[in-house]
């Protein structure tokens, strides 16, 4: 049974920027470009009615398309760092979308998410890495920021058992209102339809 979670895929240009951050660091496993994403709601190993209801209720989430950007880097784990991540700049539309995914999960019968939502993209998973080595690496990488990018849909990902996450597979796509984005129309000032 695959693990399921709702998330946002990243544009190729953003994935390319993130992959350029990887540096040699003993104990670090850098996330493959294809697996870089923003998690909205982790569901875990669910099956049967619970799985079907979660998938169906995600289809009822109503939210408008919006723009995001990544801004800054950080770590989880304190004195025992477990991951390096790129921060998502605060965005009320993203928060609303995440709350919709949380409602879908709870209405399907999943327990509430135990941690507050902190939008990020995990770029490296760490094992037995010294905090000072991580701090040095972050100092070498410097400030990180992307240009704004459109979010016109969110997806249901599944992951197969494998150490360190992915590979992730898109199982379903859920469009956002007004989510059609046309790069050619953007030049004419009409990017959102």
C-alpha positions in Angstrom: 0.0 0.0 0.0 1.5 3.4 -1.0 1.7 6.3 1.4 -0.6 9.2 0.3 -0.3 12.9 0.7 -1.7 16.1 -0.9 0.9 18.5 -2.2 2.0 21.0 -4.8 4.3 20.2 -7.7 7.1 22.7 -8.5 7.9 24.1 -11.9 11.0 22.8 -13.6 12.8 26.1 -13.3 12.3 26.1 -9.5 13.5 22.5 -9.3 16.6 23.5 -11.2 17.3 26.3 -8.8 16.9 24.0 -5.9 19.1 21.3 -7.3 21.9 23.8 -7.8 22.1 24.2 -4.0 23.4 20.6 -3.5 27.0 20.4 -2.1 29.1 17.6 -0.8 28.1 17.0 2.9 28.9 13.7 4.6 25.6 12.2 5.7 23.3 14.2 3.4 21.1 12.7 0.8 19.9 15.4 -1.6 16.3 15.0 -2.8 16.0 14.1 -6.5 14.7 16.9 -8.7 11.5 14.9 -9.6 10.6 14.5 -5.9 10.8 18.2 -4.8 7.4 19.4 -3.7 5.4 21.2 -1.0 3.4 18.9 1.2 -0.1 20.2 2.1 -1.4 17.2 4.1 0.2 13.9 4.8 -2.3 11.0 5.0 0.0 8.0 5.4 -0.6 4.4 4.7 -4.4 4.4 4.3 -6.6 2.0 2.4 -10.2 1.0 1.7 -13.0 3.5 2.6 -10.6 5.9 4.3 -8.5 6.1 1.2 -11.5 6.6 -1.2 -13.0 9.2 1.0 -9.8 11.2 1.3 -9.3 11.1 -2.4 -12.9 12.2 -3.1 -13.0 14.9 -0.5 -9.8 16.5 -1.9 -11.8 17.0 -5.0 -14.2 19.2 -3.0 -11.5 21.5 -1.9 -12.3 25.0 -3.3 -9.5 27.5 -3.6 -8.3 30.1 -6.0 -5.1 29.9 -8.0 -2.2 32.0 -6.6 1.5 32.6 -6.9 4.2 31.4 -4.5 7.9 32.0 -4.1 10.6 30.3 -2.1 12.5 32.5 0.3 15.2 31.3 2.6 16.7 28.0 3.8 16.6 26.3 7.1 16.8 23.0 9.0 14.7 20.7 11.1 16.1 18.9 14.0 17.9 21.5 16.1 21.2 20.0 17.5 20.6 16.8 15.5 19.7 18.2 12.1 17.5 15.8 10.1 16.7 17.9 7.0 17.5 21.0 5.0 14.6 22.8 3.5 13.7 25.8 1.4 11.1 28.1 3.0 7.9 29.1 1.2 7.2 32.8 1.6 4.1 33.4 3.7 0.9 33.4 1.6 -2.7 33.5 2.8 -3.9 31.6 -0.3 -1.6 28.7 0.4 -2.7 28.6 4.0 -6.4 28.5 2.8 -5.6 25.6 0.5 -3.8 23.7 3.2 -6.8 24.2 5.6 -9.0 22.8 2.9 -6.8 19.7 2.6 -6.8 19.4 6.4 -10.7 19.5 6.4 -10.8 16.9 3.7 -8.5 14.6 5.8 -10.5 15.1 9.0 -13.9 14.6 7.2 -12.5 11.4 5.7 -11.7 10.1 9.2 -8.0 10.9 9.6 -6.8 12.3 12.9 -5.9 16.0 13.0 -2.4 16.9 11.8 -0.4 17.1 15.1 2.0 19.9 13.9 1.2 23.4 12.7 1.6 23.8 9.0 5.0 25.1 8.0 5.3 25.4 4.2 8.6 24.2 2.9 10.4 22.1 0.3 12.7 19.4 1.8 15.9 19.5 -0.3 18.2 17.2 1.7 17.7 14.5 4.4 20.5 14.2 6.9 21.9 11.4 9.1 24.6 11.8 11.7 25.6 15.2 10.4 27.3 17.7 12.7 25.3 20.9 13.2 28.4 23.0 12.5 28.8 21.3 9.1 25.2 22.1 8.2 25.7 25.7 9.4 28.9 26.0 7.3 27.0 24.6 4.2 24.1 27.0 4.6 26.7 29.9 4.9 28.3 28.7 1.6 24.9 28.5 -0.2 23.9 32.0 1.0 20.6 33.6 0.6 18.1 31.8 -1.5 15.0 33.2 -3.2 13.0 32.3 -6.3 10.8 34.5 -8.5 7.1 34.1 -8.0 5.6 31.1 -9.8 1.9 30.2 -10.4 0.1 27.4 -8.5 -2.9 26.4 -10.6 -3.5 22.9 -9.1 -2.6 20.6 -6.3 -2.1 16.9 -6.5 -2.4 13.6 -4.6 1.0 12.0 -4.4 1.8 8.4 -3.5 5.2 7.2 -2.4 6.6 3.7 -2.6 8.7 2.3 0.2 12.3 3.5 -0.2 14.8 5.0 2.2 14.7 8.8 2.1 11.3 9.4 0.5 10.3 9.2 -3.2 10.0 8.3 -5.8 6.7 10.1 -5.7 3.9 9.4 -8.2 1.0 11.8 -9.0 -2.2 9.8 -8.5 -4.8 12.6 -9.0 -4.8 16.3 -10.0 -7.1 18.9 -8.5 -7.4 22.2 -10.4 -7.8 25.5 -8.6 -10.3 28.2 -9.6 -9.0 30.4 -12.3 -6.0 28.2 -12.6 -5.4 28.2 -16.3 -2.0 30.0 -16.8 -0.9 30.9 -20.3 2.7 32.2 -20.6 2.0 33.8 -24.0 -1.0 35.7 -22.6 1.2 36.9 -19.7 3.1 39.1 -22.2 -0.2 40.7 -23.0 -1.1 41.3 -19.3 -3.8 38.5 -19.2 -2.0 35.6 -17.5 -4.8 34.3 -15.3 -8.1 33.0 -16.9 
